[in-house]
Amino acid sequence: DARISVCRACPRLVQWREQVAGDKRAAFADQPYWGRPAPGFGDEAAPVLVVGLAPAAHGANRTGRVDVIGAGALIWSRVIARVMRHTGQGQSLPVVTSEHDILDGIALSLVGR
């Protein structure tokens, strides 16, 4: 995780995330931005990896973490689990019944950090 947070391997991505961190969204204008790559979240040995395709401009780029917390987290995790079970990919996933079950057996990462 420490190596990820200082990575500068992609110059265009580095320029973009630093620009977003400088040109803050009005709703977060009074908050500091992380402006560096965010490490993934969840069990590293999880059998399922969910990769976020959005750039997390004002999420992980602002907070420094990839997460699924908040009011929609339980709904999000139930939808992901339902889709995976429907396609036969999530038969061994536990049934999500509370916010504590959200990432059981799942790891979360971003495609562009």
mmCIF file of the C-alpha atoms, coordinates in Angstrom:
data_MODEL
# 
_entry.id   MODEL 
# 
loop_
_atom_site.group_PDB 
_atom_site.id 
_atom_site.type_symbol 
_atom_site.label_atom_id 
_atom_site.label_alt_id 
_atom_site.label_comp_id 
_atom_site.label_asym_id 
_atom_site.label_entity_id 
_atom_site.label_seq_id 
_atom_site.pdbx_PDB_ins_code 
_atom_site.Cartn_x 
_atom_site.Cartn_y 
_atom_site.Cartn_z 
_atom_site.occupancy 
_atom_site.B_iso_or_equiv 
_atom_site.pdbx_formal_charge 
_atom_site.auth_seq_id 
_atom_site.auth_comp_id 
_atom_site.auth_asym_id 
_atom_site.auth_atom_id 
_atom_site.pdbx_PDB_model_num 
ATOM 1   C CA . ASP A 1 1   ? 0.000   0.000   0.000   1.00 0.00 ? 1   ASP A CA 1 
ATOM 2   C CA . ALA A 1 2   ? 2.841   2.412   0.768   1.00 0.00 ? 2   ALA A CA 1 
ATOM 3   C CA . ARG A 1 3   ? 4.381   1.787   -2.669  1.00 0.00 ? 3   ARG A CA 1 
ATOM 4   C CA . ILE A 1 4   ? 1.049   2.452   -4.369  1.00 0.00 ? 4   ILE A CA 1 
ATOM 5   C CA . SER A 1 5   ? 0.566   5.797   -2.617  1.00 0.00 ? 5   SER A CA 1 
ATOM 6   C CA . VAL A 1 6   ? 3.778   7.237   -4.107  1.00 0.00 ? 6   VAL A CA 1 
ATOM 7   C CA . CYS A 1 7   ? 3.563   5.713   -7.598  1.00 0.00 ? 7   CYS A CA 1 
ATOM 8   C CA . ARG A 1 8   ? 4.137   8.129   -10.490 1.00 0.00 ? 8   ARG A CA 1 
ATOM 9   C CA . ALA A 1 9   ? 4.425   5.553   -13.299 1.00 0.00 ? 9   ALA A CA 1 
ATOM 10  C CA . CYS A 1 10  ? 1.733   7.133   -15.502 1.00 0.00 ? 10  CYS A CA 1 
ATOM 11  C CA . PRO A 1 11  ? 2.499   10.847  -16.096 1.00 0.00 ? 11  PRO A CA 1 
ATOM 12  C CA . ARG A 1 12  ? -0.958  11.650  -17.523 1.00 0.00 ? 12  ARG A CA 1 
ATOM 13  C CA . LEU A 1 13  ? -2.737  10.088  -14.554 1.00 0.00 ? 13  LEU A CA 1 
ATOM 14  C CA . VAL A 1 14  ? -0.403  11.854  -12.106 1.00 0.00 ? 14  VAL A CA 1 
ATOM 15  C CA . GLN A 1 15  ? -1.084  15.204  -13.794 1.00 0.00 ? 15  GLN A CA 1 
ATOM 16  C CA . TRP A 1 16  ? -4.857  14.608  -13.759 1.00 0.00 ? 16  TRP A CA 1 
ATOM 17  C CA . ARG A 1 17  ? -5.127  13.544  -10.107 1.00 0.00 ? 17  ARG A CA 1 
ATOM 18  C CA . GLU A 1 18  ? -2.936  16.447  -8.953  1.00 0.00 ? 18  GLU A CA 1 
ATOM 19  C CA . GLN A 1 19  ? -5.004  18.887  -11.001 1.00 0.00 ? 19  GLN A CA 1 
ATOM 20  C CA . VAL A 1 20  ? -8.250  17.529  -9.501  1.00 0.00 ? 20  VAL A CA 1 
ATOM 21  C CA . ALA A 1 21  ? -6.738  17.829  -6.020  1.00 0.00 ? 21  ALA A CA 1 
ATOM 22  C CA . GLY A 1 22  ? -5.943  21.488  -6.742  1.00 0.00 ? 22  GLY A CA 1 
ATOM 23  C CA . ASP A 1 23  ? -9.220  22.372  -8.499  1.00 0.00 ? 23  ASP A CA 1 
ATOM 24  C CA . LYS A 1 24  ? -11.527 21.092  -5.760  1.00 0.00 ? 24  LYS A CA 1 
ATOM 25  C CA . ARG A 1 25  ? -15.240 20.507  -6.140  1.00 0.00 ? 25  ARG A CA 1 
ATOM 26  C CA . ALA A 1 26  ? -17.185 23.285  -4.394  1.00 0.00 ? 26  ALA A CA 1 
ATOM 27  C CA . ALA A 1 27  ? -18.751 20.839  -1.920  1.00 0.00 ? 27  ALA A CA 1 
ATOM 28  C CA . PHE A 1 28  ? -15.274 19.858  -0.687  1.00 0.00 ? 28  PHE A CA 1 
ATOM 29  C CA . ALA A 1 29  ? -13.480 23.194  -1.118  1.00 0.00 ? 29  ALA A CA 1 
ATOM 30  C CA . ASP A 1 30  ? -12.641 23.418  2.591   1.00 0.00 ? 30  ASP A CA 1 
ATOM 31  C CA . GLN A 1 31  ? -11.223 19.874  2.761   1.00 0.00 ? 31  GLN A CA 1 
ATOM 32  C CA . PRO A 1 32  ? -7.676  18.762  1.994   1.00 0.00 ? 32  PRO A CA 1 
ATOM 33  C CA . TYR A 1 33  ? -7.296  16.391  -0.961  1.00 0.00 ? 33  TYR A CA 1 
ATOM 34  C CA . TRP A 1 34  ? -5.060  13.304  -0.868  1.00 0.00 ? 34  TRP A CA 1 
ATOM 35  C CA . GLY A 1 35  ? -4.097  13.753  -4.546  1.00 0.00 ? 35  GLY A CA 1 
ATOM 36  C CA . ARG A 1 36  ? -2.159  10.464  -4.685  1.00 0.00 ? 36  ARG A CA 1 
ATOM 37  C CA . PRO A 1 37  ? -2.989  6.873   -5.648  1.00 0.00 ? 37  PRO A CA 1 
ATOM 38  C CA . ALA A 1 38  ? -5.346  5.106   -3.245  1.00 0.00 ? 38  ALA A CA 1 
ATOM 39  C CA . PRO A 1 39  ? -4.668  1.522   -2.181  1.00 0.00 ? 39  PRO A CA 1 
ATOM 40  C CA . GLY A 1 40  ? -7.398  -1.101  -2.498  1.00 0.00 ? 40  GLY A CA 1 
ATOM 41  C CA . PHE A 1 41  ? -9.686  -2.259  0.285   1.00 0.00 ? 41  PHE A CA 1 
ATOM 42  C CA . GLY A 1 42  ? -10.814 -5.622  1.583   1.00 0.00 ? 42  GLY A CA 1 
ATOM 43  C CA . ASP A 1 43  ? -9.377  -9.082  2.058   1.00 0.00 ? 43  ASP A CA 1 
ATOM 44  C CA . GLU A 1 44  ? -6.195  -9.548  0.004   1.00 0.00 ? 44  GLU A CA 1 
ATOM 45  C CA . ALA A 1 45  ? -6.920  -13.297 -0.187  1.00 0.00 ? 45  ALA A CA 1 
ATOM 46  C CA . ALA A 1 46  ? -10.535 -12.756 -1.312  1.00 0.00 ? 46  ALA A CA 1 
ATOM 47  C CA . PRO A 1 47  ? -11.705 -14.990 -4.148  1.00 0.00 ? 47  PRO A CA 1 
ATOM 48  C CA . VAL A 1 48  ? -13.431 -12.001 -5.786  1.00 0.00 ? 48  VAL A CA 1 
ATOM 49  C CA . LEU A 1 49  ? -11.858 -8.696  -6.850  1.00 0.00 ? 49  LEU A CA 1 
ATOM 50  C CA . VAL A 1 50  ? -14.197 -5.854  -7.817  1.00 0.00 ? 50  VAL A CA 1 
ATOM 51  C CA . VAL A 1 51  ? -12.407 -3.233  -9.897  1.00 0.00 ? 51  VAL A CA 1 
ATOM 52  C CA . GLY A 1 52  ? -13.875 0.261   -9.954  1.00 0.00 ? 52  GLY A CA 1 
ATOM 53  C CA . LEU A 1 53  ? -13.641 1.879   -13.365 1.00 0.00 ? 53  LEU A CA 1 
ATOM 54  C CA . ALA A 1 54  ? -14.462 5.425   -12.265 1.00 0.00 ? 54  ALA A CA 1 
ATOM 55  C CA . PRO A 1 55  ? -11.458 7.636   -11.526 1.00 0.00 ? 55  PRO A CA 1 
ATOM 56  C CA . ALA A 1 56  ? -12.593 8.416   -7.928  1.00 0.00 ? 56  ALA A CA 1 
ATOM 57  C CA . ALA A 1 57  ? -11.812 12.084  -8.528  1.00 0.00 ? 57  ALA A CA 1 
ATOM 58  C CA . HIS A 1 58  ? -13.595 13.413  -5.468  1.00 0.00 ? 58  HIS A CA 1 
ATOM 59  C CA . GLY A 1 59  ? -13.743 10.137  -3.545  1.00 0.00 ? 59  GLY A CA 1 
ATOM 60  C CA . ALA A 1 60  ? -10.463 8.268   -3.182  1.00 0.00 ? 60  ALA A CA 1 
ATOM 61  C CA . ASN A 1 61  ? -8.483  11.154  -4.696  1.00 0.00 ? 61  ASN A CA 1 
ATOM 62  C CA . ARG A 1 62  ? -9.887  13.337  -1.925  1.00 0.00 ? 62  ARG A CA 1 
ATOM 63  C CA . THR A 1 63  ? -9.857  10.915  1.026   1.00 0.00 ? 63  THR A CA 1 
ATOM 64  C CA . GLY A 1 64  ? -6.948  8.621   0.156   1.00 0.00 ? 64  GLY A CA 1 
ATOM 65  C CA . ARG A 1 65  ? -9.025  5.482   0.514   1.00 0.00 ? 65  ARG A CA 1 
ATOM 66  C CA . VAL A 1 66  ? -11.207 3.270   -1.635  1.00 0.00 ? 66  VAL A CA 1 
ATOM 67  C CA . ASP A 1 67  ? -14.263 2.362   0.366   1.00 0.00 ? 67  ASP A CA 1 
ATOM 68  C CA . VAL A 1 68  ? -17.886 1.419   0.219   1.00 0.00 ? 68  VAL A CA 1 
ATOM 69  C CA . ILE A 1 69  ? -19.113 3.152   3.346   1.00 0.00 ? 69  ILE A CA 1 
ATOM 70  C CA . GLY A 1 70  ? -22.170 5.316   3.689   1.00 0.00 ? 70  GLY A CA 1 
ATOM 71  C CA . ALA A 1 71  ? -25.882 4.960   3.202   1.00 0.00 ? 71  ALA A CA 1 
ATOM 72  C CA . GLY A 1 72  ? -25.653 3.130   -0.129  1.00 0.00 ? 72  GLY A CA 1 
ATOM 73  C CA . ALA A 1 73  ? -22.971 0.635   0.883   1.00 0.00 ? 73  ALA A CA 1 
ATOM 74  C CA . LEU A 1 74  ? -25.285 -2.135  2.047   1.00 0.00 ? 74  LEU A CA 1 
ATOM 75  C CA . ILE A 1 75  ? -27.455 -1.795  -1.076  1.00 0.00 ? 75  ILE A CA 1 
ATOM 76  C CA . TRP A 1 76  ? -24.341 -1.747  -3.305  1.00 0.00 ? 76  TRP A CA 1 
ATOM 77  C CA . SER A 1 77  ? -22.926 -4.894  -1.743  1.00 0.00 ? 77  SER A CA 1 
ATOM 78  C CA . ARG A 1 78  ? -26.259 -6.718  -1.980  1.00 0.00 ? 78  ARG A CA 1 
ATOM 79  C CA . VAL A 1 79  ? -26.568 -5.841  -5.678  1.00 0.00 ? 79  VAL A CA 1 
ATOM 80  C CA . ILE A 1 80  ? -23.001 -7.001  -6.428  1.00 0.00 ? 80  ILE A CA 1 
ATOM 81  C CA . ALA A 1 81  ? -23.565 -10.259 -4.526  1.00 0.00 ? 81  ALA A CA 1 
ATOM 82  C CA . ARG A 1 82  ? -26.929 -10.850 -6.259  1.00 0.00 ? 82  ARG A CA 1 
ATOM 83  C CA . VAL A 1 83  ? -25.445 -10.295 -9.730  1.00 0.00 ? 83  VAL A CA 1 
ATOM 84  C CA . MET A 1 84  ? -22.518 -12.585 -8.969  1.00 0.00 ? 84  MET A CA 1 
ATOM 85  C CA . ARG A 1 85  ? -24.809 -15.348 -7.674  1.00 0.00 ? 85  ARG A CA 1 
ATOM 86  C CA . HIS A 1 86  ? -27.092 -14.969 -10.713 1.00 0.00 ? 86  HIS A CA 1 
ATOM 87  C CA . THR A 1 87  ? -24.142 -15.472 -13.064 1.00 0.00 ? 87  THR A CA 1 
ATOM 88  C CA . GLY A 1 88  ? -22.828 -18.403 -11.045 1.00 0.00 ? 88  GLY A CA 1 
ATOM 89  C CA . GLN A 1 89  ? -19.739 -16.529 -9.880  1.00 0.00 ? 89  GLN A CA 1 
ATOM 90  C CA . GLY A 1 90  ? -20.743 -15.857 -6.282  1.00 0.00 ? 90  GLY A CA 1 
ATOM 91  C CA . GLN A 1 91  ? -22.214 -19.112 -5.027  1.00 0.00 ? 91  GLN A CA 1 
ATOM 92  C CA . SER A 1 92  ? -19.843 -19.183 -2.043  1.00 0.00 ? 92  SER A CA 1 
ATOM 93  C CA . LEU A 1 93  ? -20.348 -15.534 -1.056  1.00 0.00 ? 93  LEU A CA 1 
ATOM 94  C CA . PRO A 1 94  ? -22.060 -15.002 2.290   1.00 0.00 ? 94  PRO A CA 1 
ATOM 95  C CA . VAL A 1 95  ? -25.497 -13.412 2.402   1.00 0.00 ? 95  VAL A CA 1 
ATOM 96  C CA . VAL A 1 96  ? -25.114 -9.702  3.219   1.00 0.00 ? 96  VAL A CA 1 
ATOM 97  C CA . THR A 1 97  ? -27.263 -8.855  6.212   1.00 0.00 ? 97  THR A CA 1 
ATOM 98  C CA . SER A 1 98  ? -25.472 -5.871  7.750   1.00 0.00 ? 98  SER A CA 1 
ATOM 99  C CA . GLU A 1 99  ? -22.809 -3.272  7.011   1.00 0.00 ? 99  GLU A CA 1 
ATOM 100 C CA . HIS A 1 100 ? -20.271 -5.603  8.685   1.00 0.00 ? 100 HIS A CA 1 
ATOM 101 C CA . ASP A 1 101 ? -20.730 -8.178  5.902   1.00 0.00 ? 101 ASP A CA 1 
ATOM 102 C CA . ILE A 1 102 ? -20.076 -5.801  3.033   1.00 0.00 ? 102 ILE A CA 1 
ATOM 103 C CA . LEU A 1 103 ? -16.643 -7.051  1.988   1.00 0.00 ? 103 LEU A CA 1 
ATOM 104 C CA . ASP A 1 104 ? -16.636 -10.632 3.243   1.00 0.00 ? 104 ASP A CA 1 
ATOM 105 C CA . GLY A 1 105 ? -14.884 -12.526 0.455   1.00 0.00 ? 105 GLY A CA 1 
ATOM 106 C CA . ILE A 1 106 ? -14.490 -9.430  -1.738  1.00 0.00 ? 106 ILE A CA 1 
ATOM 107 C CA . ALA A 1 107 ? -11.601 -7.051  -2.380  1.00 0.00 ? 107 ALA A CA 1 
ATOM 108 C CA . LEU A 1 108 ? -12.067 -3.639  -3.991  1.00 0.00 ? 108 LEU A CA 1 
ATOM 109 C CA . SER A 1 109 ? -9.562  -1.740  -6.130  1.00 0.00 ? 109 SER A CA 1 
ATOM 110 C CA . LEU A 1 110 ? -9.430  0.940   -8.824  1.00 0.00 ? 110 LEU A CA 1 
ATOM 111 C CA . VAL A 1 111 ? -8.318  0.446   -12.413 1.00 0.00 ? 111 VAL A CA 1 
ATOM 112 C CA . GLY A 1 112 ? -6.504  3.788   -12.477 1.00 0.00 ? 112 GLY A CA 1 
ATOM 113 C CA . ARG A 1 113 ? -4.843  4.889   -9.289  1.00 0.00 ? 113 ARG A CA 1 
# 
